[in-house]
């Protein structure tokens, strides 16, 4: 479940970056990936923020 979600978000990030190729898109996608990984590894963090 988590692996499929990780693959989906990774593919989505690469797709967005490949289409736009802008620094803003890369930063936003990487920040989203980091937040997603933190939320999956530590669910308590996701609820507090």
PDB file of N, CA, C, O and CB in Angstrom:
ATOM      1  N   UNK A   1       0.841  -1.197   0.000  1.00  0.00           N
ATOM      2  CA  UNK A   1       0.000   0.000   0.000  1.00  0.00           C
ATOM      3  C   UNK A   1       0.878   1.249   0.000  1.00  0.00           C
ATOM      4  O   UNK A   1       0.721   2.132  -0.843  1.00  0.00           O
ATOM      5  CB  UNK A   1      -0.952   0.004   1.224  1.00  0.00           C
ATOM      6  N   UNK A   2       1.802   1.310   0.956  1.00  0.00           N
ATOM      7  CA  UNK A   2       2.674   2.481   1.036  1.00  0.00           C
ATOM      8  C   UNK A   2       3.612   2.521  -0.164  1.00  0.00           C
ATOM      9  O   UNK A   2       3.919   3.596  -0.679  1.00  0.00           O
ATOM     10  CB  UNK A   2       3.484   2.471   2.350  1.00  0.00           C
ATOM     11  N   UNK A   3       4.069   1.348  -0.610  1.00  0.00           N
ATOM     12  CA  UNK A   3       4.976   1.299  -1.756  1.00  0.00           C
ATOM     13  C   UNK A   3       4.271   1.788  -3.011  1.00  0.00           C
ATOM     14  O   UNK A   3       4.857   2.526  -3.804  1.00  0.00           O
ATOM     15  CB  UNK A   3       5.511  -0.127  -1.966  1.00  0.00           C
ATOM     16  N   UNK A   4       3.016   1.383  -3.199  1.00  0.00           N
ATOM     17  CA  UNK A   4       2.276   1.820  -4.382  1.00  0.00           C
ATOM     18  C   UNK A   4       2.031   3.320  -4.333  1.00  0.00           C
ATOM     19  O   UNK A   4       2.096   4.000  -5.357  1.00  0.00           O
ATOM     20  CB  UNK A   4       0.942   1.067  -4.496  1.00  0.00           C
ATOM     21  N   UNK A   5       1.749   3.835  -3.143  1.00  0.00           N
ATOM     22  CA  UNK A   5       1.540   5.272  -2.997  1.00  0.00           C
ATOM     23  C   UNK A   5       2.839   6.025  -3.253  1.00  0.00           C
ATOM     24  O   UNK A   5       2.843   7.088  -3.874  1.00  0.00           O
ATOM     25  CB  UNK A   5       0.997   5.601  -1.596  1.00  0.00           C
ATOM     26  N   UNK A   6       3.932   5.463  -2.768  1.00  0.00           N
ATOM     27  CA  UNK A   6       5.242   6.086  -2.985  1.00  0.00           C
ATOM     28  C   UNK A   6       5.577   6.106  -4.473  1.00  0.00           C
ATOM     29  O   UNK A   6       6.101   7.093  -4.989  1.00  0.00           O
ATOM     30  CB  UNK A   6       6.343   5.335  -2.197  1.00  0.00           C
ATOM     31  N   UNK A   7       5.265   5.001  -5.158  1.00  0.00           N
ATOM     32  CA  UNK A   7       5.529   4.936  -6.593  1.00  0.00           C
ATOM     33  C   UNK A   7       4.654   5.934  -7.343  1.00  0.00           C
ATOM     34  O   UNK A   7       5.108   6.572  -8.293  1.00  0.00           O
ATOM     35  CB  UNK A   7       5.288   3.511  -7.124  1.00  0.00           C
ATOM     36  N   UNK A   8       3.395   6.070  -6.914  1.00  0.00           N
ATOM     37  CA  UNK A   8       2.479   6.987  -7.584  1.00  0.00           C
ATOM     38  C   UNK A   8       2.944   8.425  -7.438  1.00  0.00           C
ATOM     39  O   UNK A   8       2.966   9.176  -8.413  1.00  0.00           O
ATOM     40  CB  UNK A   8       1.069   6.832  -7.027  1.00  0.00           C
ATOM     41  N   UNK A   9       3.317   8.815  -6.215  1.00  0.00           N
ATOM     42  CA  UNK A   9       3.744  10.190  -5.982  1.00  0.00           C
ATOM     43  C   UNK A   9       5.075  10.472  -6.664  1.00  0.00           C
ATOM     44  O   UNK A   9       5.310  11.582  -7.141  1.00  0.00           O
ATOM     45  CB  UNK A   9       3.852  10.468  -4.485  1.00  0.00           C
ATOM     46  N   UNK A  10       5.954   9.456  -6.711  1.00  0.00           N
ATOM     47  CA  UNK A  10       7.237   9.638  -7.382  1.00  0.00           C
ATOM     48  C   UNK A  10       7.026   9.842  -8.877  1.00  0.00           C
ATOM     49  O   UNK A  10       7.632  10.727  -9.482  1.00  0.00           O
ATOM     50  CB  UNK A  10       8.159   8.430  -7.131  1.00  0.00           C
ATOM     51  N   UNK A  11       6.162   9.018  -9.468  1.00  0.00           N
ATOM     52  CA  UNK A  11       5.874   9.146 -10.892  1.00  0.00           C
ATOM     53  C   UNK A  11       5.193  10.476 -11.179  1.00  0.00           C
ATOM     54  O   UNK A  11       5.456  11.107 -12.203  1.00  0.00           O
ATOM     55  CB  UNK A  11       4.997   7.982 -11.373  1.00  0.00           C
ATOM     56  N   UNK A  12       4.317  10.901 -10.273  1.00  0.00           N
ATOM     57  CA  UNK A  12       3.617  12.170 -10.446  1.00  0.00           C
ATOM     58  C   UNK A  12       4.596  13.335 -10.364  1.00  0.00           C
ATOM     59  O   UNK A  12       4.498  14.288 -11.138  1.00  0.00           O
ATOM     60  CB  UNK A  12       2.511  12.326  -9.389  1.00  0.00           C
ATOM     61  N   UNK A  13       5.532  13.260  -9.435  1.00  0.00           N
ATOM     62  CA  UNK A  13       6.532  14.314  -9.281  1.00  0.00           C
ATOM     63  C   UNK A  13       7.411  14.387 -10.523  1.00  0.00           C
ATOM     64  O   UNK A  13       7.696  15.474 -11.025  1.00  0.00           O
ATOM     65  CB  UNK A  13       7.393  14.070  -8.024  1.00  0.00           C
ATOM     66  N   UNK A  14       7.839  13.228 -11.019  1.00  0.00           N
ATOM     67  CA  UNK A  14       8.683  13.203 -12.208  1.00  0.00           C
ATOM     68  C   UNK A  14       7.910  13.714 -13.416  1.00  0.00           C
ATOM     69  O   UNK A  14       8.476  14.395 -14.271  1.00  0.00           O
ATOM     70  CB  UNK A  14       9.207  11.783 -12.470  1.00  0.00           C
ATOM     71  N   UNK A  15       6.627  13.392 -13.492  1.00  0.00           N
ATOM     72  CA  UNK A  15       5.797  13.840 -14.609  1.00  0.00           C
ATOM     73  C   UNK A  15       5.648  15.355 -14.591  1.00  0.00           C
ATOM     74  O   UNK A  15       5.762  16.008 -15.628  1.00  0.00           O
ATOM     75  CB  UNK A  15       4.417  13.171 -14.560  1.00  0.00           C
ATOM     76  N   UNK A  16       5.393  15.912 -13.406  1.00  0.00           N
ATOM     77  CA  UNK A  16       5.243  17.364 -13.284  1.00  0.00           C
ATOM     78  C   UNK A  16       6.555  18.062 -13.624  1.00  0.00           C
ATOM     79  O   UNK A  16       6.570  19.065 -14.337  1.00  0.00           O
ATOM     80  CB  UNK A  16       4.785  17.748 -11.860  1.00  0.00           C
ATOM     81  N   UNK A  17       7.661  17.518 -13.106  1.00  0.00           N
ATOM     82  CA  UNK A  17       8.965  18.130 -13.347  1.00  0.00           C
ATOM     83  C   UNK A  17       9.329  18.039 -14.823  1.00  0.00           C
ATOM     84  O   UNK A  17       9.920  18.965 -15.377  1.00  0.00           O
ATOM     85  CB  UNK A  17      10.049  17.458 -12.487  1.00  0.00           C
ATOM     86  N   UNK A  18       8.976  16.918 -15.465  1.00  0.00           N
ATOM     87  CA  UNK A  18       9.315  16.735 -16.870  1.00  0.00           C
ATOM     88  C   UNK A  18       8.509  17.687 -17.747  1.00  0.00           C
ATOM     89  O   UNK A  18       8.982  18.125 -18.796  1.00  0.00           O
ATOM     90  CB  UNK A  18       9.069  15.283 -17.297  1.00  0.00           C
ATOM     91  N   UNK A  19       7.287  18.006 -17.312  1.00  0.00           N
ATOM     92  CA  UNK A  19       6.435  18.890 -18.113  1.00  0.00           C
ATOM     93  C   UNK A  19       6.841  20.349 -17.936  1.00  0.00           C
ATOM     94  O   UNK A  19       6.918  21.103 -18.906  1.00  0.00           O
ATOM     95  CB  UNK A  19       4.958  18.705 -17.731  1.00  0.00           C
ATOM     96  N   UNK A  20       7.096  20.733 -16.715  1.00  0.00           N
ATOM     97  CA  UNK A  20       7.359  22.147 -16.449  1.00  0.00           C
ATOM     98  C   UNK A  20       8.844  22.467 -16.505  1.00  0.00           C
ATOM     99  O   UNK A  20       9.254  23.460 -17.106  1.00  0.00           O
ATOM    100  CB  UNK A  20       6.802  22.538 -15.093  1.00  0.00           C
ATOM    101  N   UNK A  21       9.663  21.596 -15.859  1.00  0.00           N
ATOM    102  CA  UNK A  21      11.107  21.811 -15.800  1.00  0.00           C
ATOM    103  C   UNK A  21      11.439  23.165 -15.172  1.00  0.00           C
ATOM    104  O   UNK A  21      12.370  23.847 -15.602  1.00  0.00           O
ATOM    105  CB  UNK A  21      11.715  21.717 -17.203  1.00  0.00           C
ATOM    106  N   UNK A  22      10.676  23.542 -14.161  1.00  0.00           N
ATOM    107  CA  UNK A  22      10.953  24.792 -13.458  1.00  0.00           C
ATOM    108  C   UNK A  22      11.447  24.486 -12.055  1.00  0.00           C
ATOM    109  O   UNK A  22      11.135  23.433 -11.499  1.00  0.00           O
ATOM    110  CB  UNK A  22       9.696  25.691 -13.410  1.00  0.00           C
ATOM    111  N   UNK A  23      12.203  25.384 -11.491  1.00  0.00           N
ATOM    112  CA  UNK A  23      12.742  25.166 -10.144  1.00  0.00           C
ATOM    113  C   UNK A  23      11.619  25.156  -9.106  1.00  0.00           C
ATOM    114  O   UNK A  23      11.674  24.402  -8.134  1.00  0.00           O
ATOM    115  CB  UNK A  23      13.778  26.255  -9.795  1.00  0.00           C
ATOM    116  N   UNK A  24      10.602  25.995  -9.314  1.00  0.00           N
ATOM    117  CA  UNK A  24       9.491  26.040  -8.365  1.00  0.00           C
ATOM    118  C   UNK A  24       8.767  24.702  -8.296  1.00  0.00           C
ATOM    119  O   UNK A  24       8.422  24.235  -7.211  1.00  0.00           O
ATOM    120  CB  UNK A  24       8.510  27.146  -8.749  1.00  0.00           C
ATOM    121  N   UNK A  25       8.538  24.086  -9.448  1.00  0.00           N
ATOM    122  CA  UNK A  25       7.836  22.803  -9.470  1.00  0.00           C
ATOM    123  C   UNK A  25       8.665  21.730  -8.773  1.00  0.00           C
ATOM    124  O   UNK A  25       8.121  20.900  -8.044  1.00  0.00           O
ATOM    125  CB  UNK A  25       7.524  22.379 -10.918  1.00  0.00           C
ATOM    126  N   UNK A  26       9.966  21.743  -8.992  1.00  0.00           N
ATOM    127  CA  UNK A  26      10.842  20.750  -8.370  1.00  0.00           C
ATOM    128  C   UNK A  26      10.856  20.921  -6.858  1.00  0.00           C
ATOM    129  O   UNK A  26      10.781  19.938  -6.121  1.00  0.00           O
ATOM    130  CB  UNK A  26      12.268  20.860  -8.931  1.00  0.00           C
ATOM    131  N   UNK A  27      10.952  22.163  -6.393  1.00  0.00           N
ATOM    132  CA  UNK A  27      10.984  22.431  -4.954  1.00  0.00           C
ATOM    133  C   UNK A  27       9.654  22.034  -4.306  1.00  0.00           C
ATOM    134  O   UNK A  27       9.635  21.403  -3.249  1.00  0.00           O
ATOM    135  CB  UNK A  27      11.287  23.925  -4.688  1.00  0.00           C
ATOM    136  N   UNK A  28       8.556  22.406  -4.943  1.00  0.00           N
ATOM    137  CA  UNK A  28       7.248  22.080  -4.381  1.00  0.00           C
ATOM    138  C   UNK A  28       7.034  20.573  -4.339  1.00  0.00           C
ATOM    139  O   UNK A  28       6.488  20.049  -3.368  1.00  0.00           O
ATOM    140  CB  UNK A  28       6.134  22.748  -5.192  1.00  0.00           C
ATOM    141  N   UNK A  29       7.460  19.875  -5.385  1.00  0.00           N
ATOM    142  CA  UNK A  29       7.285  18.429  -5.437  1.00  0.00           C
ATOM    143  C   UNK A  29       8.149  17.739  -4.391  1.00  0.00           C
ATOM    144  O   UNK A  29       7.699  16.809  -3.722  1.00  0.00           O
ATOM    145  CB  UNK A  29       7.619  17.900  -6.831  1.00  0.00           C
ATOM    146  N   UNK A  30       9.392  18.195  -4.251  1.00  0.00           N
ATOM    147  CA  UNK A  30      10.294  17.578  -3.279  1.00  0.00           C
ATOM    148  C   UNK A  30       9.797  17.834  -1.860  1.00  0.00           C
ATOM    149  O   UNK A  30       9.876  16.953  -1.004  1.00  0.00           O
ATOM    150  CB  UNK A  30      11.731  18.115  -3.451  1.00  0.00           C
ATOM    151  N   UNK A  31       9.285  19.037  -1.609  1.00  0.00           N
ATOM    152  CA  UNK A  31       8.741  19.341  -0.288  1.00  0.00           C
ATOM    153  C   UNK A  31       7.525  18.467  -0.002  1.00  0.00           C
ATOM    154  O   UNK A  31       7.335  18.008   1.124  1.00  0.00           O
ATOM    155  CB  UNK A  31       8.366  20.832  -0.184  1.00  0.00           C
ATOM    156  N   UNK A  32       6.701  18.239  -1.029  1.00  0.00           N
ATOM    157  CA  UNK A  32       5.530  17.388  -0.853  1.00  0.00           C
ATOM    158  C   UNK A  32       5.948  15.950  -0.582  1.00  0.00           C
ATOM    159  O   UNK A  32       5.343  15.268   0.246  1.00  0.00           O
ATOM    160  CB  UNK A  32       4.625  17.455  -2.091  1.00  0.00           C
ATOM    161  N   UNK A  33       6.987  15.486  -1.282  1.00  0.00           N
ATOM    162  CA  UNK A  33       7.476  14.122  -1.080  1.00  0.00           C
ATOM    163  C   UNK A  33       8.023  13.962   0.329  1.00  0.00           C
ATOM    164  O   UNK A  33       7.762  12.954   0.986  1.00  0.00           O
ATOM    165  CB  UNK A  33       8.559  13.771  -2.116  1.00  0.00           C
ATOM    166  N   UNK A  34       8.785  14.953   0.803  1.00  0.00           N
ATOM    167  CA  UNK A  34       9.356  14.889   2.150  1.00  0.00           C
ATOM    168  C   UNK A  34       8.235  14.865   3.194  1.00  0.00           C
ATOM    169  O   UNK A  34       8.288  14.092   4.151  1.00  0.00           O
ATOM    170  CB  UNK A  34      10.305  16.093   2.401  1.00  0.00           C
ATOM    171  N   UNK A  35       7.224  15.713   3.003  1.00  0.00           N
ATOM    172  CA  UNK A  35       6.102  15.743   3.934  1.00  0.00           C
ATOM    173  C   UNK A  35       5.332  14.426   3.894  1.00  0.00           C
ATOM    174  O   UNK A  35       4.861  13.943   4.923  1.00  0.00           O
ATOM    175  CB  UNK A  35       5.167  16.917   3.610  1.00  0.00           C
ATOM    176  N   UNK A  36       5.206  13.845   2.688  1.00  0.00           N
ATOM    177  CA  UNK A  36       4.493  12.577   2.541  1.00  0.00           C
ATOM    178  C   UNK A  36       5.236  11.458   3.258  1.00  0.00           C
ATOM    179  O   UNK A  36       4.624  10.641   3.947  1.00  0.00           O
ATOM    180  CB  UNK A  36       4.312  12.227   1.055  1.00  0.00           C
ATOM    181  N   UNK A  37       6.563  11.421   3.096  1.00  0.00           N
ATOM    182  CA  UNK A  37       7.359  10.383   3.748  1.00  0.00           C
ATOM    183  C   UNK A  37       7.314  10.534   5.261  1.00  0.00           C
ATOM    184  O   UNK A  37       7.223   9.540   5.982  1.00  0.00           O
ATOM    185  CB  UNK A  37       8.808  10.430   3.258  1.00  0.00           C
ATOM    186  N   UNK A  38       7.377  11.774   5.748  1.00  0.00           N
ATOM    187  CA  UNK A  38       7.320  12.009   7.193  1.00  0.00           C
ATOM    188  C   UNK A  38       5.944  11.621   7.734  1.00  0.00           C
ATOM    189  O   UNK A  38       5.838  11.070   8.831  1.00  0.00           O
ATOM    190  CB  UNK A  38       7.631  13.494   7.519  1.00  0.00           C
ATOM    191  N   UNK A  39       4.903  11.904   6.973  1.00  0.00           N
ATOM    192  CA  UNK A  39       3.553  11.594   7.431  1.00  0.00           C
ATOM    193  C   UNK A  39       3.340  10.087   7.505  1.00  0.00           C
ATOM    194  O   UNK A  39       2.651   9.601   8.402  1.00  0.00           O
ATOM    195  CB  UNK A  39       2.513  12.231   6.504  1.00  0.00           C
ATOM    196  N   UNK A  40       3.928   9.342   6.563  1.00  0.00           N
ATOM    197  CA  UNK A  40       3.744   7.896   6.555  1.00  0.00           C
ATOM    198  C   UNK A  40       4.585   7.236   7.639  1.00  0.00           C
ATOM    199  O   UNK A  40       4.157   6.254   8.246  1.00  0.00           O
ATOM    200  CB  UNK A  40       4.101   7.320   5.185  1.00  0.00           C
ATOM    201  N   UNK A  41       5.771   7.767   7.883  1.00  0.00           N
ATOM    202  CA  UNK A  41       6.646   7.167   8.890  1.00  0.00           C
ATOM    203  C   UNK A  41       6.233   7.590  10.291  1.00  0.00           C
ATOM    204  O   UNK A  41       6.382   6.821  11.241  1.00  0.00           O
ATOM    205  CB  UNK A  41       8.104   7.555   8.633  1.00  0.00           C
ATOM    206  N   UNK A  42       5.712   8.816  10.429  1.00  0.00           N
ATOM    207  CA  UNK A  42       5.282   9.299  11.745  1.00  0.00           C
ATOM    208  C   UNK A  42       3.890   9.926  11.632  1.00  0.00           C
ATOM    209  O   UNK A  42       3.768  11.131  11.410  1.00  0.00           O
ATOM    210  CB  UNK A  42       6.303  10.330  12.318  1.00  0.00           C
ATOM    211  N   UNK A  43       2.839   9.111  11.784  1.00  0.00           N
ATOM    212  CA  UNK A  43       1.461   9.615  11.640  1.00  0.00           C
ATOM    213  C   UNK A  43       1.127  10.702  12.661  1.00  0.00           C
ATOM    214  O   UNK A  43       0.294  11.564  12.380  1.00  0.00           O
ATOM    215  CB  UNK A  43       0.466   8.467  11.781  1.00  0.00           C
ATOM    216  N   UNK A  44       1.756  10.683  13.837  1.00  0.00           N
ATOM    217  CA  UNK A  44       1.460  11.680  14.866  1.00  0.00           C
ATOM    218  C   UNK A  44       1.862  13.077  14.397  1.00  0.00           C
ATOM    219  O   UNK A  44       1.255  14.074  14.788  1.00  0.00           O
ATOM    220  CB  UNK A  44       2.184  11.332  16.178  1.00  0.00           C
ATOM    221  N   UNK A  45       2.893  13.132  13.554  1.00  0.00           N
ATOM    222  CA  UNK A  45       3.340  14.426  13.049  1.00  0.00           C
ATOM    223  C   UNK A  45       2.292  15.019  12.118  1.00  0.00           C
ATOM    224  O   UNK A  45       2.072  16.230  12.120  1.00  0.00           O
ATOM    225  CB  UNK A  45       4.688  14.289  12.320  1.00  0.00           C
ATOM    226  N   UNK A  46       1.643  14.171  11.322  1.00  0.00           N
ATOM    227  CA  UNK A  46       0.665  14.664  10.367  1.00  0.00           C
ATOM    228  C   UNK A  46      -0.565  15.237  11.050  1.00  0.00           C
ATOM    229  O   UNK A  46      -1.180  16.176  10.544  1.00  0.00           O
ATOM    230  CB  UNK A  46       0.260  13.560   9.428  1.00  0.00           C
ATOM    231  N   UNK A  47      -0.930  14.671  12.208  1.00  0.00           N
ATOM    232  CA  UNK A  47      -2.130  15.149  12.886  1.00  0.00           C
ATOM    233  C   UNK A  47      -1.845  16.425  13.666  1.00  0.00           C
ATOM    234  O   UNK A  47      -2.726  17.273  13.809  1.00  0.00           O
ATOM    235  CB  UNK A  47      -2.679  14.072  13.821  1.00  0.00           C
ATOM    236  N   UNK A  48      -0.624  16.568  14.170  1.00  0.00           N
ATOM    237  CA  UNK A  48      -0.289  17.747  14.965  1.00  0.00           C
ATOM    238  C   UNK A  48      -0.212  18.995  14.096  1.00  0.00           C
ATOM    239  O   UNK A  48      -0.563  20.090  14.536  1.00  0.00           O
ATOM    240  CB  UNK A  48       1.034  17.537  15.696  1.00  0.00           C
ATOM    241  N   UNK A  49       0.243  18.828  12.873  1.00  0.00           N
ATOM    242  CA  UNK A  49       0.389  19.984  11.989  1.00  0.00           C
ATOM    243  C   UNK A  49      -0.738  20.023  10.975  1.00  0.00           C
ATOM    244  O   UNK A  49      -0.788  20.927  10.142  1.00  0.00           O
ATOM    245  CB  UNK A  49       1.745  19.953  11.273  1.00  0.00           C
TER     246      UNK A  49
END
